[in-house]
Every structure is written in structure tokens, then in C-alpha cells.
């Protein structure tokens, strides 16, 4: 196991702004690495699934 990286996935929900696009690219590139464990999380009530 390598480095654990927590990623706020809130910007990935709904319409993607520039921040959402940047977070998506960052997540995609980090997920390709074997030495990083990506841990997405969401704190926003508005980003709940089904909303």
C-alpha cells in the first residue's frame, strides 16, 4: 500500500464546472498509479445520489 489520498468528489456530481473538470482529471491520473490509494468522499448535501 502506498500513499492514501482523500479526494473531495463533490465537484464531480452534477454539471461540471472548471473545478469539476480539474478534479476529474486529477482523480483519473491518481487512479492510474499503483503507489496511491485514492479515497473519494463527499460532504455536500446537494451532491447526494438521487438529488
Biopython code that builds the backbone (N, CA, C, O; Angstrom):
import numpy as np
from Bio.PDB.StructureBuilder import StructureBuilder

atoms = [
    (1, "UNK", "N", (0.845, -1.178, 0.000)),
    (1, "UNK", "CA", (0.000, 0.000, 0.000)),
    (1, "UNK", "C", (0.886, 1.235, 0.000)),
    (1, "UNK", "O", (1.907, 1.289, 0.686)),
    (2, "UNK", "N", (0.482, 2.211, -0.771)),
    (2, "UNK", "CA", (1.244, 3.439, -0.861)),
    (2, "UNK", "C", (0.585, 4.569, -0.086)),
    (2, "UNK", "O", (0.014, 4.367, 0.986)),
    (3, "UNK", "N", (0.676, 5.717, -0.637)),
    (3, "UNK", "CA", (0.125, 6.920, -0.035)),
    (3, "UNK", "C", (-1.391, 6.956, -0.191)),
    (3, "UNK", "O", (-1.907, 6.718, -1.283)),
    (4, "UNK", "N", (-2.102, 7.250, 0.883)),
    (4, "UNK", "CA", (-3.559, 7.412, 0.820)),
    (4, "UNK", "C", (-3.869, 8.872, 0.529)),
    (4, "UNK", "O", (-3.361, 9.772, 1.198)),
    (5, "UNK", "N", (-4.704, 9.097, -0.475)),
    (5, "UNK", "CA", (-5.089, 10.452, -0.858)),
    (5, "UNK", "C", (-6.604, 10.554, -0.801)),
    (5, "UNK", "O", (-7.300, 9.867, -1.548)),
    (6, "UNK", "N", (-7.123, 11.409, 0.083)),
    (6, "UNK", "CA", (-8.561, 11.661, 0.162)),
    (6, "UNK", "C", (-8.896, 12.769, -0.830)),
    (6, "UNK", "O", (-8.228, 13.802, -0.872)),
    (7, "UNK", "N", (-9.934, 12.543, -1.623)),
    (7, "UNK", "CA", (-10.298, 13.479, -2.682)),
    (7, "UNK", "C", (-11.756, 13.885, -2.521)),
    (7, "UNK", "O", (-12.640, 13.029, -2.503)),
    (8, "UNK", "N", (-12.012, 15.176, -2.402)),
    (8, "UNK", "CA", (-13.378, 15.684, -2.323)),
    (8, "UNK", "C", (-14.016, 15.504, -3.694)),
    (8, "UNK", "O", (-13.693, 16.225, -4.638)),
    (9, "UNK", "N", (-14.926, 14.536, -3.798)),
    (9, "UNK", "CA", (-15.562, 14.213, -5.075)),
    (9, "UNK", "C", (-16.829, 15.026, -5.322)),
    (9, "UNK", "O", (-17.518, 14.795, -6.315)),
    (10, "UNK", "N", (-17.145, 15.959, -4.455)),
    (10, "UNK", "CA", (-18.337, 16.793, -4.620)),
    (10, "UNK", "C", (-18.417, 17.485, -5.972)),
    (10, "UNK", "O", (-19.486, 17.494, -6.583)),
    (11, "UNK", "N", (-17.313, 18.073, -6.469)),
    (11, "UNK", "CA", (-17.370, 18.744, -7.765)),
    (11, "UNK", "C", (-17.633, 17.804, -8.949)),
    (11, "UNK", "O", (-17.893, 18.273, -10.057)),
    (12, "UNK", "N", (-17.569, 16.489, -8.728)),
    (12, "UNK", "CA", (-17.813, 15.536, -9.815)),
    (12, "UNK", "C", (-19.299, 15.259, -10.013)),
    (12, "UNK", "O", (-19.684, 14.653, -11.012)),
    (13, "UNK", "N", (-20.133, 15.692, -9.081)),
    (13, "UNK", "CA", (-21.575, 15.454, -9.163)),
    (13, "UNK", "C", (-22.260, 16.622, -9.860)),
    (13, "UNK", "O", (-21.915, 17.782, -9.635)),
    (14, "UNK", "N", (-23.224, 16.306, -10.701)),
    (14, "UNK", "CA", (-23.971, 17.352, -11.396)),
    (14, "UNK", "C", (-23.175, 17.957, -12.537)),
    (14, "UNK", "O", (-22.238, 17.350, -13.054)),
    (15, "UNK", "N", (-23.563, 19.162, -12.919)),
    (15, "UNK", "CA", (-22.900, 19.876, -14.020)),
    (15, "UNK", "C", (-21.468, 20.212, -13.613)),
    (15, "UNK", "O", (-21.238, 20.789, -12.550)),
    (16, "UNK", "N", (-20.520, 19.853, -14.450)),
    (16, "UNK", "CA", (-19.108, 20.093, -14.130)),
    (16, "UNK", "C", (-18.671, 21.475, -14.587)),
    (16, "UNK", "O", (-18.807, 21.847, -15.753)),
    (17, "UNK", "N", (-18.151, 22.206, -13.643)),
    (17, "UNK", "CA", (-17.539, 23.497, -13.934)),
    (17, "UNK", "C", (-16.053, 23.248, -14.178)),
    (17, "UNK", "O", (-15.630, 22.100, -14.313)),
    (18, "UNK", "N", (-15.278, 24.296, -14.235)),
    (18, "UNK", "CA", (-13.835, 24.140, -14.393)),
    (18, "UNK", "C", (-13.220, 23.349, -13.253)),
    (18, "UNK", "O", (-12.306, 22.551, -13.465)),
    (19, "UNK", "N", (-13.721, 23.569, -12.041)),
    (19, "UNK", "CA", (-13.222, 22.829, -10.882)),
    (19, "UNK", "C", (-13.562, 21.349, -11.022)),
    (19, "UNK", "O", (-12.726, 20.491, -10.738)),
    (20, "UNK", "N", (-14.784, 21.045, -11.459)),
    (20, "UNK", "CA", (-15.190, 19.650, -11.642)),
    (20, "UNK", "C", (-14.340, 18.936, -12.674)),
    (20, "UNK", "O", (-13.975, 17.774, -12.493)),
    (21, "UNK", "N", (-14.027, 19.628, -13.750)),
    (21, "UNK", "CA", (-13.175, 19.047, -14.793)),
    (21, "UNK", "C", (-11.771, 18.800, -14.241)),
    (21, "UNK", "O", (-11.174, 17.755, -14.503)),
    (22, "UNK", "N", (-11.249, 19.749, -13.486)),
    (22, "UNK", "CA", (-9.910, 19.593, -12.910)),
    (22, "UNK", "C", (-9.871, 18.433, -11.912)),
    (22, "UNK", "O", (-8.916, 17.657, -11.903)),
    (23, "UNK", "N", (-10.900, 18.313, -11.077)),
    (23, "UNK", "CA", (-10.958, 17.219, -10.105)),
    (23, "UNK", "C", (-11.065, 15.878, -10.826)),
    (23, "UNK", "O", (-10.440, 14.902, -10.410)),
    (24, "UNK", "N", (-11.850, 15.820, -11.901)),
    (24, "UNK", "CA", (-11.989, 14.581, -12.670)),
    (24, "UNK", "C", (-10.651, 14.158, -13.271)),
    (24, "UNK", "O", (-10.297, 12.979, -13.231)),
    (25, "UNK", "N", (-9.917, 15.101, -13.819)),
    (25, "UNK", "CA", (-8.605, 14.793, -14.397)),
    (25, "UNK", "C", (-7.621, 14.346, -13.321)),
    (25, "UNK", "O", (-6.876, 13.384, -13.510)),
    (26, "UNK", "N", (-7.624, 15.047, -12.197)),
    (26, "UNK", "CA", (-6.745, 14.675, -11.092)),
    (26, "UNK", "C", (-7.056, 13.265, -10.604)),
    (26, "UNK", "O", (-6.147, 12.459, -10.403)),
    (27, "UNK", "N", (-8.337, 12.966, -10.414)),
    (27, "UNK", "CA", (-8.743, 11.638, -9.945)),
    (27, "UNK", "C", (-8.341, 10.555, -10.944)),
    (27, "UNK", "O", (-7.860, 9.491, -10.551)),
    (28, "UNK", "N", (-8.535, 10.822, -12.223)),
    (28, "UNK", "CA", (-8.191, 9.834, -13.249)),
    (28, "UNK", "C", (-6.696, 9.526, -13.242)),
    (28, "UNK", "O", (-6.295, 8.366, -13.337)),
    (29, "UNK", "N", (-5.884, 10.556, -13.131)),
    (29, "UNK", "CA", (-4.432, 10.340, -13.148)),
    (29, "UNK", "C", (-3.941, 9.678, -11.862)),
    (29, "UNK", "O", (-3.056, 8.823, -11.904)),
    (30, "UNK", "N", (-4.505, 10.063, -10.729)),
    (30, "UNK", "CA", (-4.105, 9.426, -9.473)),
    (30, "UNK", "C", (-4.529, 7.964, -9.438)),
    (30, "UNK", "O", (-3.811, 7.126, -8.893)),
    (31, "UNK", "N", (-5.684, 7.649, -10.010)),
    (31, "UNK", "CA", (-6.188, 6.270, -10.015)),
    (31, "UNK", "C", (-5.301, 5.341, -10.846)),
    (31, "UNK", "O", (-5.304, 4.130, -10.625)),
    (32, "UNK", "N", (-4.550, 5.885, -11.786)),
    (32, "UNK", "CA", (-3.663, 5.076, -12.627)),
    (32, "UNK", "C", (-2.403, 4.622, -11.882)),
    (32, "UNK", "O", (-1.726, 3.689, -12.315)),
    (33, "UNK", "N", (-2.100, 5.268, -10.787)),
    (33, "UNK", "CA", (-0.858, 4.971, -10.067)),
    (33, "UNK", "C", (-1.040, 3.825, -9.093)),
    (33, "UNK", "O", (-2.053, 3.737, -8.399)),
    (34, "UNK", "N", (-0.048, 2.948, -9.049)),
    (34, "UNK", "CA", (-0.078, 1.804, -8.136)),
    (34, "UNK", "C", (0.331, 2.181, -6.713)),
    (34, "UNK", "O", (0.024, 1.460, -5.764)),
    (35, "UNK", "N", (1.017, 3.299, -6.568)),
    (35, "UNK", "CA", (1.529, 3.681, -5.254)),
    (35, "UNK", "C", (0.611, 4.650, -4.512)),
    (35, "UNK", "O", (0.993, 5.190, -3.474)),
    (36, "UNK", "N", (-0.604, 4.876, -5.038)),
    (36, "UNK", "CA", (-1.564, 5.787, -4.411)),
    (36, "UNK", "C", (-2.898, 5.080, -4.237)),
    (36, "UNK", "O", (-3.418, 4.462, -5.166)),
    (37, "UNK", "N", (-3.446, 5.184, -3.023)),
    (37, "UNK", "CA", (-4.791, 4.672, -2.745)),
    (37, "UNK", "C", (-5.724, 5.880, -2.707)),
    (37, "UNK", "O", (-5.650, 6.695, -1.787)),
    (38, "UNK", "N", (-6.589, 5.994, -3.688)),
    (38, "UNK", "CA", (-7.497, 7.136, -3.813)),
    (38, "UNK", "C", (-8.764, 6.868, -3.012)),
    (38, "UNK", "O", (-9.423, 5.846, -3.205)),
    (39, "UNK", "N", (-9.105, 7.789, -2.114)),
    (39, "UNK", "CA", (-10.281, 7.649, -1.257)),
    (39, "UNK", "C", (-11.201, 8.845, -1.507)),
    (39, "UNK", "O", (-11.009, 9.906, -0.913)),
    (40, "UNK", "N", (-12.197, 8.683, -2.383)),
    (40, "UNK", "CA", (-13.119, 9.797, -2.636)),
    (40, "UNK", "C", (-14.130, 9.946, -1.498)),
    (40, "UNK", "O", (-14.533, 8.962, -0.876)),
    (41, "UNK", "N", (-14.530, 11.190, -1.237)),
    (41, "UNK", "CA", (-15.556, 11.459, -0.229)),
    (41, "UNK", "C", (-16.396, 12.642, -0.686)),
    (41, "UNK", "O", (-15.961, 13.442, -1.514)),
    (42, "UNK", "N", (-17.598, 12.747, -0.143)),
    (42, "UNK", "CA", (-18.489, 13.868, -0.447)),
    (42, "UNK", "C", (-19.075, 14.364, 0.867)),
    (42, "UNK", "O", (-19.579, 13.569, 1.660)),
    (43, "UNK", "N", (-19.013, 15.655, 1.100)),
    (43, "UNK", "CA", (-19.571, 16.248, 2.305)),
    (43, "UNK", "C", (-20.824, 17.069, 2.023)),
    (43, "UNK", "O", (-21.545, 17.432, 2.952)),
    (44, "UNK", "N", (-21.086, 17.360, 0.774)),
    (44, "UNK", "CA", (-22.192, 18.237, 0.406)),
    (44, "UNK", "C", (-23.527, 17.500, 0.400)),
    (44, "UNK", "O", (-23.629, 16.405, -0.154)),
    (45, "UNK", "N", (-24.532, 18.084, 1.003)),
    (45, "UNK", "CA", (-25.890, 17.530, 0.971)),
    (45, "UNK", "C", (-26.429, 17.551, -0.459)),
    (45, "UNK", "O", (-27.147, 16.637, -0.864)),
    (46, "UNK", "N", (-26.088, 18.584, -1.220)),
    (46, "UNK", "CA", (-26.585, 18.714, -2.592)),
    (46, "UNK", "C", (-25.996, 17.673, -3.530)),
    (46, "UNK", "O", (-26.574, 17.400, -4.582)),
    (47, "UNK", "N", (-24.866, 17.088, -3.175)),
    (47, "UNK", "CA", (-24.207, 16.103, -4.035)),
    (47, "UNK", "C", (-24.668, 14.677, -3.743)),
    (47, "UNK", "O", (-24.093, 13.723, -4.267)),
    (48, "UNK", "N", (-25.704, 14.522, -2.907)),
    (48, "UNK", "CA", (-26.215, 13.178, -2.601)),
    (48, "UNK", "C", (-26.687, 12.493, -3.871)),
    (48, "UNK", "O", (-27.240, 13.145, -4.757)),
    (49, "UNK", "N", (-26.476, 11.192, -3.970)),
    (49, "UNK", "CA", (-27.026, 10.454, -5.115)),
    (49, "UNK", "C", (-28.553, 10.568, -5.133)),
    (49, "UNK", "O", (-29.193, 10.535, -4.082)),
    (50, "UNK", "N", (-29.122, 10.699, -6.308)),
    (50, "UNK", "CA", (-30.569, 10.791, -6.455)),
    (50, "UNK", "C", (-31.120, 12.188, -6.274)),
    (50, "UNK", "O", (-32.337, 12.375, -6.280)),
    (51, "UNK", "N", (-30.278, 13.143, -6.118)),
    (51, "UNK", "CA", (-30.713, 14.531, -5.972)),
    (51, "UNK", "C", (-30.513, 15.302, -7.216)),
    (51, "UNK", "O", (-30.829, 16.491, -7.262)),
]
sb = StructureBuilder()
sb.init_structure("model")
sb.init_model(0)
sb.init_chain("A")
sb.init_seg("    ")
for serial, (resi, resn, name, xyz) in enumerate(atoms, 1):
    if name == "N":
        sb.init_residue(resn, " ", resi, " ")
    sb.init_atom(name, np.array(xyz, "f"), 0.0, 1.0, " ", f" {name:<3s}", serial, name[0])
structure = sb.get_structure()
